[in-house]
């Protein structure tokens, strides 16, 4: 008789319950400890300049502060001196190590807009003007400076016009699809859906998400074996999206849950984008804990700084099929007035 069989046969029920409860608590502590260690090691919390991605995040936070200030109806002339100087300093520090990229160009546009606004109000700040000139000359950024573009003007009518469609029908017609046809999804269709999804909001416009696309049959099967919840229809899945958030984009203890918040918002945006493209999708259960997480990281060679938010099956729908009814809790049980 195996040790497991002996345990089941001779251990009293009360002791089994005690052992089970202990194991559950120990497992929970281990999961929390792993999350704590991973956030401490890979976020910018311990050292904001440890990773280029963390430094980019600091840059994004500051130029978004200036963008917000410039977008207010009552923008205060002379605002943002300390933020601007820190932003210029961080851009300089980044360019000492890395080449100019999209985020840096966005930062330059924002500083240009900020300087233009202050100049129009006769509240130009000499220290900021001089620091920006030195930045541009020191790193030969003259060609990187596009038109000042920290804000753009829109109207209520424009927004109303673009939102005039039957959203209730659109949102209620989306289902979790598990019946996919054999028609392959093109690379262009997958990328077009991501192009729409990337307009999801995120904290300080940090955009920490990544979408790993899997279309090779053996790799899909391998991932489903790790995920476990979709084994019954795995052979019908033509493609997978693995959506992650990069911890390096977060820089404070208060942001420890933000990777999942921003990642969840992006997942919903991605699902709606796929729906708008006429594709079917199903969020697959992803709560297997550290063992599954390590296996998926290894299978896809994910960066250790990435936390997996969701696994989504994507494909063309069959002509006719059944879906789970999935009744929704009534509004009366959700809405709480204060």
SEFITOR-713519 format. One line per 8 residues: number of its first residue (from 1); for each residue x, y, z of N, C-alpha, C. Coordinates in steps of 0.001 Angstrom, whole numbers, plus 500000, padded with zeros to 6 digits. Layout:
NUM> X:Y:Z:X:Y:Z:X:Y:Z; ...;
This chain:
1> 500853:498801:500000:500000:500000:500000:500887:501246:500000; 500543:502196:499169:501348:503413:499044:501175:504293:500275; 502147:505194:500527:501997:506120:501662:500718:506953:501574; 500353:507345:500333:499124:508130:500169:497894:507327:500573; 497891:506037:500184:496754:505178:500535:496688:504933:502035; 497850:504745:502656:497896:504567:504112:497374:505811:504830; 497772:506976:504316:497332:508235:504908:495814:508354:504830; 495257:508057:503651:493812:508185:503463:493038:507198:504343;
9> 493599:506003:504535:492879:504952:505250:492940:505111:506767; 494108:505505:507283:494296:505454:508737:494303:506826:509433; 494367:507905:508663:494393:509227:509298:492984:509660:509656; 492765:510087:510910:491422:510549:511314:490978:511760:510492; 489677:511903:510325:489135:512992:509508:489546:514359:510040; 489531:514508:511381:489874:515799:511954:491311:516192:511645; 492218:515166:511632:493614:515438:511333:493802:515763:509844; 493053:515054:509000:493105:515366:507565:492687:516815:507316;
17> 491617:517248:508008:491137:518622:507840:492180:519627:508304; 492852:519300:509419:493882:520193:509952:495062:520301:508991; 495493:519151:508463:496608:519136:507515:496228:519898:506245; 495006:519694:505759:494554:520382:504537:494565:521901:504753; 494038:522351:505911:494000:523780:506203:495409:524358:506293; 496324:523626:506910:497708:524077:507028:498351:524218:505646; 498129:523225:504800:498703:523267:503451:498150:524441:502654; 496851:524699:502799:496236:525818:502099:496864:527141:502527;
25> 497046:527311:503822:497633:528547:504335:499098:528690:503921; 499815:527569:503978:501220:527600:503571:501351:527955:502092; 500441:527413:501271:500463:527702:499834:500152:529166:499578; 499186:529720:500319:498825:531132:500161:499991:532033:500545; 500667:531702:501652:501818:532491:502087:502924:532444:501040; 503135:531266:500458:504169:531112:499433:503853:531955:498203; 502563:531961:497796:502164:532763:496634:502368:534252:496911; 501967:534711:498094:502158:536116:498450:503643:536479:498484;
33> 504451:535573:499049:505884:535828:499142:506506:535936:497752; 506043:535108:496832:506566:535169:495466:506174:536476:494792; 504919:536903:494975:504489:538180:494403:505302:539338:494977; 505517:539311:496296:506293:540368:496965:507712:540406:496417; 508327:539221:496289:509701:539148:495802:509797:539622:494355; 508847:539212:493532:508893:539578:492112:508698:541078:491925; 507742:541659:492659:507529:543102:492534:508756:543866:493019; 509344:543416:494129:510539:544079:494645:511719:543977:493718;
41> 511859:542837:493039:513011:542614:492164:512889:543314:490819; 511676:543392:490281:511543:543845:488898:510879:545202:488727; 510142:545688:489709:509555:547014:489558:510625:548069:489823; 510256:549311:489602:511168:550402:489899:511050:550890:491331; 510342:550115:492183:510084:550557:493560:511366:550679:494374; 512224:549673:494314:513445:549697:495100:514484:550661:494518; 514525:550726:493188:515506:551571:492510:514940:551966:491159; 514422:553181:491080:513726:553622:489865:514619:553611:488640;
49> 515936:553678:488824:516853:553703:487676:517488:552337:487410; 516976:551308:488070:517555:549972:487918:517363:549440:486503; 516193:549708:485926:515868:549231:484585:515519:550419:483687; 515848:550284:482425:515462:551319:481467:513951:551476:481429; 513208:550345:481535:511754:550406:481515:511217:551199:482703; 511837:551032:483877:511394:551776:485061:511661:553266:484898; 512798:553600:484306:513110:555001:484061:512135:555593:483048; 511784:554823:482032:510778:555270:481072:509452:555534:481778;
57> 509148:554683:482757:507909:554870:483499:507918:556188:484257; 509047:556514:484899:509167:557795:485594:508994:558955:484613; 509561:558800:483430:509430:559827:482393:507967:559975:481979; 507282:558845:481798:505869:558883:481405:505014:559564:482467; 505288:559248:483735:504523:559848:484836:504637:561373:484789; 505856:561863:484608:506065:563312:484647:505527:564017:483412; 505733:563441:482226:505203:564177:481076:503683:564102:481028; 503112:563035:481640:501660:562973:481725:501132:564009:482718;
65> 501911:564296:483767:501532:565366:484692:501442:566707:483954; 502410:566957:483086:502381:568203:482314:501216:568198:481330; 500977:567054:480689:499842:566952:479762:498530:567268:480478; 498357:566671:481649:497119:566911:482413:496979:568382:482769; 498091:568984:483225:498056:570398:483572:497671:571264:482389; 498209:570944:481220:497917:571731:480018:496504:571503:479495; 495887:570375:479860:494543:570067:479356:493427:570638:480228; 493786:571162:481408:492766:571703:482302:492151:572993:481749;
73> 490889:573224:482119:490215:574452:481668:490818:575679:482332; 491383:575492:483523:491967:576618:484261:493453:576379:484519; 494180:576060:483461:495620:575832:483599:496290:577042:484245; 497120:576770:485234:497766:577849:485984:499089:578244:485338; 499227:579467:484861:500514:579905:484299:501636:579730:485319; 502765:579251:484843:503916:579069:485705:503972:577731:486421; 502970:576858:486196:502949:575575:486894:504055:574649:486360; 504414:573649:487139:505208:572527:486640:506703:572695:486551;
81> 507282:573672:487226:508730:573883:487112:509517:572659:487570; 509234:572171:488767:509991:571042:489311:509794:569782:488482; 508555:569567:488053:508260:568388:487223:509038:568453:485907; 509054:569624:485290:509750:569788:484007:511249:569556:484142; 511833:570106:485184:513275:569935:485386:513619:568472:485657; 512781:567793:486448:513015:566368:486710:512842:565543:485430; 511851:565904:484643:511607:565202:483383:512805:565340:482453; 513312:566547:482302:514475:566774:481440:515679:566008:481955;
89> 515876:565987:483263:516981:565257:483857:516867:563762:483597; 515664:563209:483742:515465:561766:483520:515627:561396:482050; 515168:562275:481151:515373:562020:479714:516867:561989:479409; 517610:562917:479972:519056:562953:479781:519707:561680:480314; 519290:561257:481501:519845:560051:482110:519539:558828:481257; 518323:558779:480706:517927:557655:479858:518772:557619:478585; 518948:558781:477952:519685:558846:476691:521181:558588:476878; 521666:558666:478112:523052:558272:478375:523250:556778:478163;
97> 522139:556011:478285:522234:554554:478237:521545:553932:477034; 520477:554594:476562:519619:553989:475552:519351:554965:474411; 518980:554446:473226:518658:555346:472105:517290:555994:472284; 517087:557056:471563:515798:557749:471586:514705:556819:471053; 513525:556886:471658:512426:556036:471204:511121:556816:471239; 510009:556094:471029:508688:556725:470947:508353:557497:472223; 508637:556921:473382:508312:557570:474652:509115:558854:474843; 510388:558817:474489:511232:560002:474628:510737:561105:473689;
105> 510364:560730:472480:509835:561723:471540:508550:562339:472073; 507695:561506:472691:506484:562028:473318:506827:563018:474431; 507847:562688:475212:508266:563582:476294:508741:564913:475731; 509508:564864:474642:509997:566092:474020:508833:566948:473507; 507841:566301:472899:506658:567032:472425:505954:567744:473574; 505862:567029:474698:505176:567599:475859:505936:568797:476410; 507254:568670:476495:508059:569799:476988:507929:570990:476045; 507943:570718:474742:507756:571794:473754:506414:572498:473981;
113> 505351:571711:474199:504033:572292:474434:504020:573102:475718; 504673:572570:476734:504751:573252:478028:505458:574599:477876; 506590:574616:477187:507340:575855:476997:506542:576850:476163; 505847:576350:475160:505035:577225:474307:503918:577876:475123; 503287:577076:475995:502215:577628:476832:502758:578697:477775; 503860:578396:478455:504417:579364:479400:504837:580650:478683; 505368:580495:477490:505775:581672:476717:504562:582518:476345; 503441:581847:475993:502228:582579:475613:501627:583333:476795;
121> 501936:582881:478014:501417:583526:479225:502434:584494:479840; 503572:584668:479163:504664:585503:479700:505144:585002:481055; 505107:583652:481221:505591:583056:482482:506701:582048:482189; 507453:582347:481149:508554:581460:480792:509506:581283:481982; 509944:580039:482194:510813:579721:483329:512235:579522:482798; 513165:580459:483042:514500:580412:482443:515246:579101:482706; 515122:578557:483924:515844:577318:484239:515392:576162:483349; 514077:576088:483092:513543:575016:482251:513966:575221:480802;
129> 513867:576458:480324:514271:576776:478950:515730:576404:478716; 516597:576780:479651:518023:576512:479498:518310:575012:479575; 517664:574298:480514:517884:572858:480651:517428:572120:479396; 516331:572582:478807:515833:571932:477595:516766:572180:476413; 517283:573400:476295:518234:573694:475212:519467:572796:475326; 519981:572652:476542:521163:571802:476763:520852:570351:476398; 519661:569882:476762:519248:568507:476434:519251:568290:474923; 518637:569203:474197:518519:569058:472738:519893:569067:472074;
137> 520744:569988:472501:522067:570105:471891:522984:568957:472295; 522902:568543:473550:523804:567504:474053:523582:566159:473375; 522337:565876:473023:522015:564566:472448:521584:564667:470988; 521816:565837:470391:521531:566030:468970:520094:565624:468634; 519154:566210:469367:517749:565822:469243:516933:566764:468366; 517613:567624:467629:516869:568611:466835:515861:567947:465897; 516254:566842:465292:515374:566162:464341:514282:565351:465030; 514415:565152:466351:513434:564357:467084:512272:565204:467588;
145> 512417:566507:467513:511391:567410:468043:510314:567624:466991; 509180:567015:467190:508056:567235:466300:507288:568461:466789; 506152:568702:466190:505341:569846:466616:504876:569637:468055; 504784:570721:468847:504255:570597:470206:502881:569922:470171; 502714:568875:470954:501508:568056:470799:501136:567367:472108; 501136:568106:473218:500787:567500:474503:499283:567343:474664; 498511:568174:473976:497051:568095:474045:496483:568216:472640; 495227:567864:472498:494507:568079:471247:493091:568517:471581;
153> 492477:569220:470671:491146:569766:470913:490093:568858:470310; 489053:568603:471077:487908:567865:470562:486640:568560:471034; 485498:568090:470606:484228:568705:470999:483265:567630:471470; 482298:568074:472228:481250:567160:472690:480516:566548:471500; 480258:567352:470474:479540:566845:469302:480327:565753:468584; 481645:565927:468506:482464:564906:467863:482383:563577:468614; 482465:563654:469929:482403:562428:470734:481020:561798:470649; 479969:562623:470718:478613:562095:470605:478388:561436:469246;
161> 478903:562058:468199:478712:561517:466854:479373:560148:466706; 480568:560010:467301:481281:558741:467165:480685:557635:468029; 479874:558021:469028:479304:557017:469929:477863:556663:469579; 477379:557163:468458:476006:556879:468073:475902:555551:467317; 475944:554476:468067:475674:553158:467515:475026:552342:468634; 474500:551201:468301:473756:550399:469266:474726:549639:470174; 475232:550350:471182:476229:549735:472066:475627:548585:472877; 474371:548742:473290:473748:547669:474068:473723:546374:473270;
169> 473362:546453:472018:473355:545261:471174:474771:544724:470983; 475732:545643:470826:477128:545244:470624:477657:544496:471840; 477453:545058:473034:478031:544474:474238:477307:543196:474644; 475988:543149:474461:475241:541952:474866:475371:540815:473853; 475845:541121:472658:476036:540065:471655:477405:539408:471764; 478261:539930:472633:479574:539292:472836:479421:538115:473787; 479986:536988:473395:479955:535778:474212:481357:535190:474290; 481560:534357:475288:482786:533554:475327:482617:532408:474335;
177> 483446:532422:473301:483303:531484:472195:484258:530300:472386; 483690:529093:472331:484510:527881:472431:484362:526996:471212; 483569:527475:470240:483355:526730:469000:483951:527521:467843; 485173:527162:467474:485869:527875:466410:485837:527068:465118; 485768:527784:464003:485817:527124:462705:487264:526808:462342; 487441:526100:461236:488790:525752:460771:489452:526881:459996; 488716:527954:459752:489273:529072:458992:490395:529743:459792; 491590:529859:459223:492701:530470:459970:492505:531978:460136;
185> 492956:532491:461258:492945:533933:461500:494245:534505:460960; 494153:535531:460162:495355:536099:459555:496129:536932:460573; 497422:537078:460318:498255:537937:461161:497726:539361:461176; 497250:539819:460016:496718:541179:459922:495506:541361:460823; 494620:540377:460883:493436:540468:461744:493827:540531:463219; 494782:539708:463613:495231:539704:465003:495852:541046:465380; 496707:541560:464511:497367:542832:464794:496388:543997:464758; 495396:543931:463881:494386:545000:463821:493599:545069:465127;
193> 493313:543909:465721:492570:543908:466983:493411:544515:468100; 494709:544229:468106:495597:544806:469116:495724:546312:468904; 495717:546723:467645:495792:548151:467324:494607:548906:467935; 493434:548270:467957:492260:548887:468586:492351:548806:470112; 492798:547659:470616:492831:547444:472068:493787:548391:472774; 494837:548839:472102:495864:549643:472755:495374:551030:473173; 494140:551381:472801:493576:552652:473251:492962:552548:474647; 493123:551420:475293:492645:551257:476664:493361:552237:477587;
201> 492669:552759:478594:493335:553662:479547:494247:552898:480497; 495242:553587:481035:496142:552995:482035:496661:554101:482932; 497164:553724:484094:497626:554713:485061:498754:555546:484445; 498562:556880:484443:499542:557802:483847:499948:557384:482436; 499017:556747:481726:499269:556297:480346:500494:555386:480264; 500712:554554:481288:501907:553727:481380:501946:552611:480335; 500784:552069:479953:500699:551069:478876:501684:549912:479093; 501532:549239:480205:502499:548201:480587:502292:546877:479883;
209> 501253:546750:479098:500848:545458:478560:501698:544967:477393; 501731:543656:477273:502313:542960:476123:501310:541896:475686; 501251:541616:474379:500394:540553:473871:501274:539545:473136; 501411:538360:473694:502183:537282:473073:501216:536440:472255; 501505:536324:470969:500597:535655:470027:501139:534265:469696; 500292:533255:469868:500695:531874:469587:499732:531291:468558; 500272:530842:467429:499429:530257:466369:499886:528859:465962; 501039:528432:466451:501562:527102:466090:500853:526041:466923;
217> 500345:524992:466244:499472:524014:466869:500103:523326:468085; 501344:522892:467974:501986:522181:469084:502179:523111:470285; 502515:524356:470018:502718:525306:471110:501394:525623:471803; 500318:525724:471018:498995:525943:471622:498653:524784:472551; 498868:523559:472071:498574:522381:472888:499407:522370:474164; 500658:522775:474054:501542:522805:475225:501037:523808:476258; 500606:524990:475783:500125:526020:476701:498822:525596:477364; 497937:524956:476600:496669:524497:477169:496912:523426:478228;
225> 497937:522607:478048:498281:521621:479068:498725:522297:480359; 499376:523450:480225:499774:524222:481411:498551:524888:482033; 497688:525437:481172:496507:526173:481630:495447:525230:482201; 495267:524074:481580:494414:522961:482015:492921:523160:481801; 492393:524365:481881:490946:524543:481850:490298:524414:480485; 491080:524411:479402:490491:524383:478056:490849:523108:477296; 491248:522078:478009:491697:520841:477362:490597:520224:476495; 489338:520355:476926:488243:519699:476194:488016:520275:474800;
233> 488413:521508:474555:488246:522068:473201:489552:522629:472640; 490678:522163:473191:491990:522695:472798:492272:522524:471309; 491856:521385:470743:492180:521126:469338:491439:522064:468390; 490424:522775:468900:489660:523695:468065:490189:525130:468148; 491174:525377:469012:491674:526744:469195:492734:527052:468135; 492481:528034:467257:493447:528342:466194:494565:529286:466618; 494336:530084:467674:495364:531033:468113:495102:531435:469556; 496182:531836:470219:496106:532266:471610:496758:533627:471769;
241> 496154:534452:472614:496789:535680:473095:497158:535446:474562; 498400:535650:474897:498805:535662:476306:499122:537108:476643; 498311:537697:477498:498450:539119:477832:499157:539252:479168; 500168:540099:479191:500954:540291:480406:501118:541778:480696; 501533:542078:481930:501930:543433:482318:503373:543384:482775; 504130:544416:482417:505543:544472:482774:505717:545246:484071; 506223:544559:485100:506385:545180:486420:507345:546363:486392; 508230:546414:485415:509212:547496:485359:508558:548848:485120;
249> 507296:548834:484692:506582:550091:484447:505976:550684:485718; 506154:550022:486869:505537:550480:488109:506614:550779:489140; 506424:551881:489873:507566:552423:490616:507299:552718:492090; 506151:552289:492626:505889:552550:494044:505118:551393:494650; 505183:551297:495981:504460:550236:496683:502955:550358:496454; 502482:551585:496330:501061:551807:496079:500600:551271:494731; 501549:551000:493835:501209:550481:492506:501322:548958:492424; 501438:548287:493559:501704:546846:493544:500579:546052:492876;
257> 499343:546573:492912:498222:545879:492261:497909:546427:490872; 498576:547518:490504:498252:548195:489252:498519:547355:488000; 499541:546479:487997:499729:545647:486805:498477:544846:486443; 497763:544359:487470:496558:543576:487212:495374:544469:486888; 495308:545651:487500:494228:546585:487189:494334:547038:485736; 495500:547556:485362:495697:548017:483985:495588:546854:482998; 496160:545713:483395:496090:544542:482522:494666:544080:482307; 493835:544128:483369:492440:543732:483234:491662:544660:482327;
265> 491938:545969:482445:491281:546935:481556:491667:546643:480101; 492950:546338:479885:493392:546044:478519:492744:544762:478002; 492617:543756:478853:491985:542498:478422:490573:542755:477915; 489791:543565:478658:488435:543853:478212:488453:544622:476905; 489376:545563:476777:489501:546308:475527:489845:545365:474376; 490713:544396:474645:491099:543430:473615:489923:542539:473212; 489142:542106:474193:487977:541276:473891:486967:542032:473031; 486737:543302:473363:485793:544097:472576:486340:544383:471183;
273> 487653:544562:471085:488265:544791:469769:488117:543546:468888; 488323:542385:469451:488141:541136:468697:486685:540985:468267; 485769:541328:469171:484339:541271:468854:484012:542213:467706; 484585:543419:467740:484352:544396:466674:484924:543923:465346; 485966:543086:465405:486579:542538:464195:485824:541332:463654; 484790:540898:464384:484019:539735:463952:484662:538417:464341; 485608:538456:465268:486280:537243:465720:485710:536782:467053; 485777:535485:467296:485342:534939:468568:486514:534851:469524;
281> 486231:534955:470829:487298:534888:471826:486748:534342:473131; 487637:533729:473894:487260:533202:475200:488417:533389:476164; 488145:534079:477272:489149:534193:478332:489267:532836:479024; 490464:532287:479043:490689:530988:479660:491159:531174:481096; 490677:530325:481960:491039:530371:483364:492555:530432:483538; 493023:531456:484304:494463:531551:484580:494662:531817:486072; 494567:530768:486857:494758:530911:488307:495399:529646:488868; 496357:529104:488113:497009:527868:488531:498123:528059:489537;
289> 498464:529315:489821:499500:529557:490805:500900:529550:490228; 501881:529510:491122:503285:529717:490745:503818:528634:489818; 503352:527393:489965:503882:526310:489141:503484:526493:487665; 502215:526801:487446:501758:527057:486077:502420:528301:485513; 502564:529327:486350:503175:530574:485909:504619:530338:485453; 505375:529588:486226:506759:529290:485850:506808:528488:484549; 505894:527531:484409:505869:526705:483204:505558:527538:481969; 504613:528469:482088:504256:529318:480944:505394:530269:480602;
297> 506037:530845:481621:507193:531702:481369:508278:530947:480608; 508502:529707:480990:509523:528904:480323:509112:528556:478898; 507848:528193:478711:507366:527782:477387:507460:528901:476370; 507218:530145:476811:507209:531283:475890:508439:532174:476037; 509369:531774:476915:510562:532589:477190:510161:534019:477555; 509170:534147:478436:508721:535466:478868:509771:536113:479756; 509843:537435:479686:510726:538161:480580:510253:537945:482022; 511156:537686:482968:510740:537473:484360:509963:538650:484953;
305> 510114:539840:484365:509403:541013:484878:507940:541045:484458; 507524:540150:483569:506144:540136:483084:505268:539245:483958; 504120:539761:484383:503127:538954:485083:501998:538653:484099; 501603:537400:484020:500561:536990:483071:499204:537397:483625; 498448:538113:482819:497129:538601:483217:496028:537665:482726; 496131:537226:481481:495062:536399:480911:495576:535612:479711; 494923:534496:479474:495132:533706:478255:493810:533732:477496; 493841:534131:476235:492617:534283:475446:492698:533413:474190;
313> 491695:532565:474006:491571:531803:472764:490903:532692:471722; 491437:532702:470509:490950:533595:469454:490768:532809:468155; 489649:533043:467472:489445:532387:466189:488170:532841:465518; 487955:532334:464296:486691:532584:463598:485613:531677:464185; 484401:532185:464256:483282:531410:464797:482692:530485:463742; 482104:529382:464194:481336:528533:463301:480052:529267:462907; 479349:528725:461916:478130:529385:461446:477058:529430:462532; 476904:528345:463269:475906:528276:464338:476463:527405:465457;
321> 476214:527808:466688:476813:527090:467814:476102:527488:469103; 476366:526750:470157:475804:527052:471464:476807:527838:472299; 476300:528714:473149:477147:529443:474100:476521:529305:475485; 477342:529453:476504:476817:529426:477870:475910:530635:478086; 474790:530435:478761:473851:531534:478985:474493:532638:479827; 475240:532251:480835:476018:533203:481646:475181:534401:482078; 474141:534145:482846:473281:535231:483329:474083:536233:484160; 473708:537483:484083:474427:538543:484784:473665:538970:486042;
329> 474388:539283:487077:473794:539753:488327:473040:541055:488040; 471850:541237:488607:471085:542469:488320:471782:543711:488865; 471476:544834:488229:472072:546118:488617:471800:546416:490090; 470649:546015:490590:470276:546304:491981:471240:545670:492980; 471943:544620:492565:472906:543974:493443:474324:544462:493218; 474495:545359:492257:475821:545899:491941:475946:547352:492381; 474922:548151:492028:474991:549597:492280:474705:549907:493747; 475571:550713:494338:475426:551125:495735:475539:552642:495787;
337> 474470:553314:496121:474457:554774:496206:474946:555212:497588; 475713:556292:497633:476218:556826:498909:475805:558292:499035;
